[in-house]
Amino acid sequence: MRDRRLQLPQLIITVFLLVLVAAAWLLKMDMAVLFNESLVKLVMNGVLVLSLIPMLNVGAGLNFGLPVGIIGGLLGMLVAVNFRLTGFYGFFAAILFSLVFCLVLGWVYGLILNRVKGREEIAGTFIGFSFIPLMNYFWTLAPFTNREMLYPIGGQGLRPKISLEKYFNHIVDNLWVIRLGDIEIPFGLLLFFALVCLFLFWYFKTKIGRAIIAVGENEAFAKLSGIDIARTRLTAIIISTVIAGAGICIYTQSYGFIQLYDAPLSMAFPAISAILIGGSSGKRTFVFEAVLGTYLLQSLYLLTVPIANELLIPELTEILRTFVTYGIILYALLVREKGRRSVL
């Protein structure tokens, strides 16, 4: 049975979020605009959170190596921009390119994690933090030819931020937007998110998906049942990496810029914090927990900025975000470790 104490962060964030909503209403902020933005933020960050589920369910732990999948997605978008692909076709091409890169990176990443079974979270952290500096060298030497991607002086090396204005900026955000008064529902964006959720829900109903869950719940029993443990773990890690690649594509088209160099370095922590807030124990995780946690955390982030500007020092906003993100992860890890000791 899941430890009920793991629900405490979820309750704290929910209460704090309700307080922020009340404060925003008292300050006469435009609630419709805030609600509209919260839907975009949900999908913008939600796909990255969903990418954590296969690795959690196979027993590989929290994916602190999320930057591996993010790099694959960034490579896919860079190739699409380099070929000057625009509109929906450009975005679709970026997804396809990222799929190829993420399959290769996920396969290598999975082989490494299978060699360090039981220490995946620590290994993933070091892999992510070492892979980013390695890719920083690549960004400075990459043979891309689109001048809009390169430094204006010298003509070599990718810029830290590459604008998508001429390519596929907000292409999914603006797809099939439904307007109900002041409320704007990005139906196309939500549909993309729903399709990823449905894919995961369906996948874990298949034979391979049930094998992943079986390995995560009881590896010894799964082995006796004839399940190839290493292959199942590798499959789950590759799926997580591929979804992370698609997630950064969605994030980037909403943000409007491709962020390179050290930008992806800490992107794993808000995603992990979100899934823990949603109620995940760090083991068996459901799609609903990822969606709920993402909406709670991103709504919290969204509301703290305008309220801090009105009532507090604006610089306190980032401090609050950092405290919440890392505090939730620390709490979950401490409770999980305490639960393991009690079992022993």
N, C-alpha and C positions, 0 to 999 in steps of 0.2 A: 504493500500500500504506500502511496506517495506521502511523504512527510508534509503535514499541513503547515509547518512553519515556513516552508518555502513560499507560501502565499502572502507572507507579510510584506515584502517589497511591492507586490501588486496592489495591496490594499493602501499602503502609504502613498504610492504614486497616484492612485485613483482619487484619494481624498485631497491630496495637494493639487491635483489637476482641477477638481471641482472648485477649490478655493480660487484658483487662477481664473477659471471661467467666470465666477462671481465677481472677481475684481475687475476683469475686462468689461463686464456688463455695467458695473458701477462707474467705471471710467468712460462709459459711453463709446467704447470702441465698436467698429463695424464687425458685428458677430458673423454676418454672412461671409465677409471676406476671409475671416479667420477659419470658418468652417470649410470654405472652398479650398483654402491653402492646406488644411489638414488632410483632405482627401488626396491631394497631390503628394504631400509628404508621406502619406501611408504607402503609396505604391513606389514612390521614388526610393524609399529605403526598405520597403517590405520584401522585395525580391531577394535582396542580400540576406535578410533575416531568414527567409524560407530556405536559402541554400544551406543553412546550418543543420536542417532536419535530418537528411540522410546520414550524415556522419554521427550525429547524436544517437540515432536509432540503431546504428550498427555497433555502437559502443566505442567509437573513436574519440568521444568527448567533444568539448567545445572547440570549434575550428578557429584557433588563433592564427592559423596560416591562411586566413581568408584572402590576404593580398595576392596569393598565388593565382586564384581565380580572377581577381580584379585585374591583374596584369594581363591575363589572357583576353579579357574583355576590352581593355584599353588598346591592345595590339589590333584587335579586330576593327575597332573604330578608327584607328590611325590608318589602317590599310584602306578602309572605305573613303576616308577624307583624302588620302593621298591620290586615289583614283578619281577624286572629285565627284563621288556619287552623292546625289541629293534626294531630298524628299523621303517618302516612305520606302522607296526601293533602296536608297542609301542606308537607311536604318536597318532594313531587313538584311542587306548585305553585311553590315557590321555585325549583326547577330550571327550570321553564318560563318563569317571569318573568325569571330570569337569562339564559336563552337569548335572549330578545328584546333585553334591554339589551346583551348581549355582541355580538350581531350588529351592532347600530348602532355600538357603540364599536369593535369590531374592524374594521369597514369604514372608519371615520375614521382609526383607527390605521394601517391598511394603506395608505391613500392617502398619509399623511404619510411612512411608511417608504419607499414607492416613490419619493417625491421626493428622498430622501436616500440612494439606493442606494449601498452600499459603506461607509456610516457608520451602519448600523442600530443597532449596539450602543450607540454614543455617544448617538444620537438617542433610542433607547428609554430609556436611563438618565434623560435630562433630561425626557422626556415623563412617565415614571413619577413622578419627584420633583417635577414641577410640577403634575401632575394631583391628587396627594394634597392639597396645600394648597388647591387650587381646590374639591375636594370637601368640605374642612373647613368652608368657608363654607356649602356646600349643607346639610351636616348640621345646622348651627345654624338654618337657615331653612326646612328641608324641611317641607312641609305634612302631616305625619303626625298622626294623631288618637288612636292608641292611647296612653293615659296611661302605660302601663308602659314605653314606649320613650322618653318625654320626661323632661326634668329635673323633679324634684318642685317646685322653686321657679320660678315664672314660667310653667311649662307650655309652654315653647317650646324647641326645640333637642333633638337626640337625645343620649342618654347615651353616654359612651365605650364602655360595655359593656352590652349588652342580653341579659338571660337568656332562654334557650330552654326553661326548665324546664316551662312550661305549654304548649309548642308542639310542637317535634320534637327535643327534646334526646335524643341517643344513639339516635334512631329506627332508623338503619341499623346501628349498632353492635350493637344487641340483636336484630336480625332473624335468626332461624334460627341461634342459637348452639348449636354442637355441643360437648358436654362429655365429655371423656375423662379421668376422674379429676380432677386439679387443672388440667388443660389445657383452656382454652376457645377454641374456634375460631369466630370471628365469620363464619360462612358467608355471611350476607347481605352483609356489608361486603366480603368477599373477592370475592363474585360481582359486585358493582358494579364493583370494580376490574378484574376479569377481563373484564367486558363492554367497558370503556373500552380495555383492551389489545387485545381482539379487534377492536374497531372500527378502531383505528389500523392493526393488522396487515392487516385486510381493505381498508381505504381505500387503502393504498399498493400494493395489487394491482390497483386499478381504473385506468382510463385517466387520470383526473385525478391520482390518487396517483402514477402512474408519471411523469406530466408534472412534478409537483413535484420528484421525485427527479432527473429529467433536468435541470431548471433549476438545481438545487443543485450537480450534478456538473459540468455544462458548459453554461453559459448560451448561449455562441455556437452550439454544436451544436444546442441545443434551439430556438434561434431559427430556424436553418436548417431544422429539422424542421417548422416551421410552428406552434410553440407560442407562444401569447400570453404573454410573460414577465410583464408587469404584472398581467394577470388571474390568472395562476397564483400569483404571489407574494401577491396580495391574498386569494385563496382560502385559502392556507396560513395567513396571519396571522389571518384570521377564525376558522378552525378552532382555532388555538392559543388565541385569546381566549375562545371558547365553552367549550373544555375547562377553561380556567383558572377560568371562572365556576362550572362544576360542581365543580371541585376545591375552591374555597373553601367551597362549600355542604357538601361532605363534611367538610372540616376543621372548620367551625364547629359542625356537629351533634355531632362527636366532642368538641370543646372545651367546648361547652355555652353559649357566649356569642358574640354578634355583636360583633366588635371594630371600632370605627370610628376616625376621625381619623387619627393617625399610625401606627396599628398595622400597616397593610399596607405601610408604607414600605420595609421591608427584607426582605419575604417572598420576593423574587426570588432573593436571594443563596443561601439554603440550598438552594433548588430547583436552581439552576444548579450549585452545588457537588456536589449529589447526582448529577446526570447526568454530570458530569465524572469523578467517582469511579467511576461505573459503566463507564467506558472510552470515553465519547464523545470524539471528536477535535474537537468543535465544528463538525463538518460533518455527514456522513451518520451518523445515529443510529438505533439499533434499540430496540425496546420492552424487550428483555431488559436492555440497559444502564441504562435508566431504573429498572427494577424493582430490579436488583442494587444500583445506587448509592444508591437511596432506603433500602433495607433496611440497608446498611452504615452510612450516615450517621446514620439515625435510631436504630439500635441503639447506635451510639456515644454519641449524645446521651442515650439512655435509661440507659445503664450508668454514665455519668460522674457523674450526680447522687447515687445512693446510695453509690457508692464514695468520691466526694469527701467526702461527709458522714461516712464512717467513717474515712478515712485522712488527708484533707487539709482545707484550709479550704474550706467550701462556696462561697465567692465565687469560687474558682478555676474552678469549673465553667463559668461564663459566659465567662470568659477563654479557656478551652480551646475552647469552641464557636466563639467568634469567630475564634480563630486558625486552626482547622481550616477553617472555611467560607471565609474570605477568602484563606487561604494556598493552598488547592486551586485557586481561581479564578485567582489570580495566577500560579501555576505553569503552569496550562494555557494561559493567554494568552501567557506568555513562550515556552513551547515551540512554540506555534502560530506566533508571530511569527518565531521562529528558523527554523522549517520553511519559512515563506514566503520568507525571505531566501536560504535554501539553494537553493530552486527558481529564484529569480531569478539 
